[in-house]
Amino acid sequence: MQPPSTTAPLDAEVFGLGRQAKRTWLTQGLNALTRHHVDHCVPYAQMMASLWSPGADEAADLESIPWLPVRLFKLMELRSIPADQVARTLVSSGTSGAAVSRIFLDSDTARAQAKALTRIFAQFAGNQRMPMLVVDDNGFLQDRSRFNARAAGILGFSNFGRDHLYLLDEQLRPDWDALDAWLARHPDQPIFLFGFTFIVWQSLVTAARRDGRRFKLPANSLLVHGGGWKKMEENKVDNPTFKAGLKEVLGLERVHNYYGMVEQVGSVFFECEYGHLHAPAYADVIIRDPASLAPAAVGEVGLVQVLSLLPHSYPGHSLLTEDLGILHGEDDCACGRLGKYFGVLGRVKNVEVRGCSDTRVVPA
């Protein structure tokens, strides 16, 4: 069923739009966002005028929507709202001294981000709030007006839990005694765990093996995790190995990875029961050939472009990332969810961004 053009993004069924209905609706909404950001963000308007053909704000299809290289947010301040309307500034996680992205949210965009995450999460975990184990420390709570992607993720997912236990101290060391006492309070209730992939592996799985600790979580407990796969690859830990470790240490069967980035609110892609990442109704992905930037076919590896109807406070509705991915299909995943489903294979080794219409990917 095709939603009318006036349907608000978050009123659409999360995984209920078929291909043609979704394409038409998204194209209309993304064109409107392009015009909005041209009118309200001078640097974006200048890039549109110099790097894209006239009429790019009336794209005929999703593949023609103008995009920005995600790296631009590390180099420029891009916002479509006055400075006094910035309610929250997100910064990307990065190594010490490295440039970070700065993303400016007004109150409406921040609320839309929270609502989108709630609706997507409910599709995988239901609406009941569970006791929540955060595999991290709580230091980010000191300043919520400006925090990085890791802190934003913890804060966002914390809304789905109750009786929160932050397992780690500031040195990311686990407190096993606190965990034992906390689990004793919830002997028969499913537990919701959240953490970033490498921290979960290093500070929970590896630490439990080192300390000879094993736990049996209640049935239907689940972990949601994301990010940190670069370090996992460096340690030769793939997704099946990660899940096997969690089953060994916690008896955990339900594990959902997710793919998302601070630079684009609304694009949160959850891993289904069959190991595929899924695009919700108000977001999408396009895989592009690294050399030509033409859309890649199903089964071909390319750069991941992410699109979302939610970024109104900054021009982040169409971004070309530096991640390699592969499209597995659309509307026919065995899990039954409609929309594109795909996988992310890792970061491109070397990327040189020369402009929106002239991006070169340099092989390692």
C-alpha positions in Angstrom: 0.0 0.0 0.0 1.3 3.4 -0.9 1.1 6.1 1.7 -0.2 9.5 0.6 2.4 12.2 0.0 1.3 14.0 3.2 2.0 11.0 5.4 4.6 11.9 8.1 7.7 9.7 7.9 7.2 8.1 11.3 3.5 7.3 10.6 4.4 4.8 7.9 4.6 1.1 8.9 8.2 0.4 9.8 8.7 -2.6 7.5 5.4 -2.5 5.6 6.0 -0.6 2.3 6.7 -2.5 -0.9 9.3 -1.5 -3.3 7.4 0.9 -5.7 5.3 2.5 -2.9 8.5 3.2 -0.9 10.5 4.5 -3.8 7.8 7.0 -4.8 7.2 8.2 -1.3 10.9 8.5 -0.4 11.8 10.3 -3.6 9.2 12.9 -3.0 10.2 13.4 0.6 14.0 13.5 -0.1 13.5 16.0 -2.9 11.6 18.2 -0.5 14.5 17.9 2.0 17.0 18.9 -0.7 15.0 22.1 -1.4 14.7 22.8 2.3 18.4 22.5 2.9 19.3 24.6 -0.2 17.0 27.4 1.3 18.4 27.2 4.8 22.1 26.1 4.6 24.3 28.4 2.5 27.3 26.0 2.2 25.0 23.2 1.0 23.3 25.5 -1.5 26.7 26.4 -2.9 27.7 22.8 -3.2 24.4 22.0 -4.9 24.9 24.8 -7.4 28.5 24.0 -8.3 28.6 20.2 -8.2 25.1 19.0 -9.3 23.1 19.7 -12.4 20.2 22.2 -12.3 17.0 20.4 -11.3 18.8 18.0 -8.9 16.1 18.9 -6.3 13.5 17.3 -8.6 15.2 13.9 -8.9 13.2 11.3 -10.8 14.2 8.4 -8.6 16.2 7.5 -5.4 19.4 6.9 -7.4 19.4 10.5 -8.6 19.0 12.1 -5.2 22.1 14.4 -4.6 24.4 13.2 -1.9 27.2 14.5 0.2 30.4 12.6 1.2 30.0 11.8 4.8 33.5 13.0 5.4 32.4 16.6 4.8 30.9 16.7 8.3 34.5 16.4 9.7 35.6 19.4 7.6 32.6 21.8 7.6 29.9 23.1 9.9 26.7 22.2 8.1 23.3 23.1 9.7 20.0 24.4 8.4 18.9 26.1 11.6 20.1 29.2 13.5 22.7 28.6 16.2 20.2 29.4 18.9 17.9 26.6 17.8 20.6 23.9 18.3 19.3 21.7 21.1 22.0 19.0 20.9 25.3 18.6 19.1 26.5 15.1 18.3 30.1 14.3 17.6 31.4 11.1 16.0 33.6 8.8 17.8 37.3 9.1 16.8 40.8 8.5 17.8 42.6 11.2 19.8 43.5 14.2 17.7 41.4 13.0 14.7 38.8 15.3 13.2 35.2 14.4 14.2 31.9 15.1 12.7 29.6 17.6 14.4 25.9 17.1 13.8 23.4 19.8 15.0 19.9 18.8 16.1 17.0 21.0 16.9 14.4 19.7 19.3 12.1 18.4 16.5 14.9 16.4 14.8 16.0 15.0 18.2 12.5 13.9 18.9 12.1 12.3 15.5 15.4 10.5 16.0 14.1 9.1 19.3 10.8 8.1 17.9 12.4 6.4 14.9 14.6 4.3 17.2 11.7 3.4 19.4 9.6 2.2 16.4 12.4 0.2 14.9 13.4 -1.4 18.2 9.9 -2.5 18.9 9.9 -4.5 15.7 12.7 -6.7 17.1 12.2 -6.6 20.9 8.6 -5.7 21.5 7.3 -2.8 23.6 7.9 -4.2 27.1 10.7 -2.5 29.1 13.2 -5.0 30.4 15.8 -4.8 33.1 18.8 -3.4 31.2 22.5 -4.2 31.4 24.7 -1.6 29.8 28.1 -3.0 28.9 29.9 0.4 29.4 30.5 3.0 32.1 28.2 5.9 32.9 30.7 8.7 32.5 28.8 10.2 29.6 25.9 11.2 31.9 27.9 14.2 33.1 27.1 16.3 30.0 24.1 15.4 27.8 24.1 18.5 25.7 27.2 17.5 23.7 28.3 13.9 23.5 29.7 11.4 21.0 28.1 8.6 19.1 28.8 6.1 21.8 27.1 8.2 24.5 24.2 9.0 22.1 23.7 5.3 21.5 23.7 4.4 25.2 21.3 7.2 26.0 19.0 6.4 23.1 18.7 2.7 23.9 18.5 3.3 27.6 14.9 4.4 27.1 13.9 0.8 26.4 15.2 -0.6 29.7 14.6 -0.2 33.4 16.7 -0.8 36.5 19.8 0.0 34.5 23.2 -1.5 35.6 26.3 0.0 34.0 28.7 -3.0 34.2 32.0 -1.3 33.6 34.1 1.3 35.4 36.0 4.1 33.8 38.8 1.7 32.8 36.1 -0.5 31.2 36.6 -3.2 33.8 33.6 -5.3 34.7 32.2 -5.5 38.2 31.2 -9.2 38.5 29.9 -8.9 42.0 27.5 -6.1 41.0 26.3 -8.2 38.1 25.7 -11.3 40.3 23.6 -9.1 42.7 21.7 -7.4 39.9 20.9 -10.7 38.1 19.6 -12.1 41.5 17.0 -9.4 41.5 15.7 -10.5 38.0 15.9 -14.3 38.1 13.1 -14.9 35.6 12.8 -11.7 33.6 14.4 -11.4 30.1 17.4 -9.0 30.2 18.1 -6.4 27.6 21.8 -5.9 27.1 23.3 -3.0 25.1 26.9 -2.2 24.2 29.3 -1.4 21.4 30.6 -4.5 19.7 34.3 -4.3 20.6 33.6 -3.3 24.2 31.2 -6.2 24.6 33.8 -8.5 23.2 36.8 -7.1 25.2 35.2 -6.2 28.5 32.5 -8.9 28.8 33.2 -12.0 26.7 37.1 -11.9 26.9 37.1 -10.7 30.5 34.6 -13.4 31.6 36.8 -16.1 30.0 39.9 -14.6 31.7 38.2 -14.5 35.1 36.5 -17.9 34.7 33.0 -16.4 35.0 29.9 -17.8 33.4 26.3 -16.6 33.6 23.0 -18.0 32.5 20.6 -15.2 31.5 16.9 -15.8 31.6 15.2 -17.1 28.4 14.5 -14.5 25.7 17.2 -12.1 26.9 18.7 -10.2 24.0 21.8 -8.1 23.1 21.7 -5.1 20.8 25.2 -4.0 19.7 26.8 -1.9 17.0 30.1 -0.3 15.8 33.6 -1.3 16.6 33.9 -3.9 13.8 37.2 -2.5 12.6 38.8 -3.6 15.8 37.0 -6.9 15.7 38.4 -7.5 12.3 41.9 -6.6 13.5 41.4 -9.3 16.2 40.1 -11.8 13.6 36.7 -12.0 15.3 33.7 -12.3 12.9 30.0 -12.2 13.6 29.6 -15.9 14.1 32.5 -16.0 16.5 31.1 -13.0 18.4 27.7 -14.7 18.8 29.3 -18.0 19.8 31.3 -16.2 22.6 28.1 -14.6 23.9 26.4 -18.0 24.0 29.3 -19.5 25.9 29.6 -16.8 28.5 26.0 -15.8 29.0 23.9 -18.5 27.4 22.6 -15.8 25.1 20.8 -16.7 21.9 19.2 -13.5 20.7 21.9 -11.1 19.3 21.1 -8.2 17.0 23.8 -6.1 15.4 22.8 -2.7 14.0 24.4 -0.3 11.5 24.1 3.4 11.9 26.1 6.6 12.1 25.9 9.9 14.0 25.9 11.8 10.7 22.4 10.6 9.7 19.6 10.4 12.2 16.9 8.0 11.2 19.1 5.5 9.4 19.3 2.7 11.9 19.5 -0.6 10.2 18.9 -3.7 12.5 20.1 -7.2 11.9 17.2 -9.7 11.6 17.1 -13.3 12.7 18.7 -14.3 9.4 21.7 -12.0 9.8 20.6 -9.3 7.3 20.5 -5.5 8.0 17.1 -4.0 7.1 16.1 -0.5 5.9 13.0 0.9 7.6 10.3 2.7 5.6 11.7 6.2 6.1 15.3 5.3 5.3 17.1 3.4 2.5 20.4 2.3 1.2 22.0 2.3 -2.3 25.2 0.4 -3.0 27.4 2.2 -5.6 30.2 0.9 -7.7 33.4 2.3 -6.1 34.9 3.3 -9.5 31.9 4.7 -11.5 29.6 5.4 -8.5 26.7 3.9 -10.6 24.2 1.9 -8.6 25.5 -1.7 -8.1 23.3 -4.8 -8.7 22.2 -7.2 -6.1 25.2 -9.3 -4.9 27.8 -6.7 -6.0 30.1 -5.0 -3.5 30.2 -1.2 -3.4 30.1 1.9 -1.3 27.1 2.3 1.0 24.9 5.4 0.4 22.3 6.0 3.2 19.1 8.1 2.8 16.7 9.3 5.5 13.6 11.5 5.7 14.4 12.7 9.2 17.4 15.1 9.1 15.7 18.5 9.0 18.2 20.5 11.1 21.2 19.7 8.9 21.7 18.5 5.3 22.3 14.8 6.1 19.4 13.2 4.3 21.6 11.6 1.5 25.2 10.6 2.4 27.8 8.5 0.6 29.7 6.7 3.3 33.2 5.2 3.3 31.8 1.7 4.1 31.7 -1.2 1.7 28.4 -3.2 1.6 26.5 -5.6 -0.5 22.7 -5.6 -1.3 21.2 -9.0 -0.8 17.7 -8.3 -2.0 14.4 -6.4 -1.5 11.1 -7.4 -0.1 11.9 -11.1 0.0 14.0 -11.7 3.2 13.0 -14.9 4.9 12.2 -12.9 8.1 9.2 -11.4 6.3 10.1 -7.7 6.6 9.7 -5.6 3.5 12.4 -3.3 2.2 16.0 -3.7 1.2 18.3 -6.0 3.2 22.0 -5.9 3.0 25.4 -6.5 4.7 28.3 -4.2 5.6 31.7 -5.5 4.8 34.0 -2.9 6.4 35.6 0.4 5.7 37.3 1.4 2.5 41.1 1.4 3.1 41.9 4.8 1.5 39.3 7.4 0.4 40.1 10.6 -1.3 37.1 12.9 -1.5 37.5 15.5 -4.3 33.9 16.7 -4.5 30.3 15.4 -4.5 30.5 14.5 -8.2 34.1 13.5 -8.3 34.9 11.0 -5.5 37.8 8.6 -6.0 38.2 5.4 -4.0 41.9 4.4 -3.9 42.4 0.7 -3.3 44.7 -0.4 -0.5 
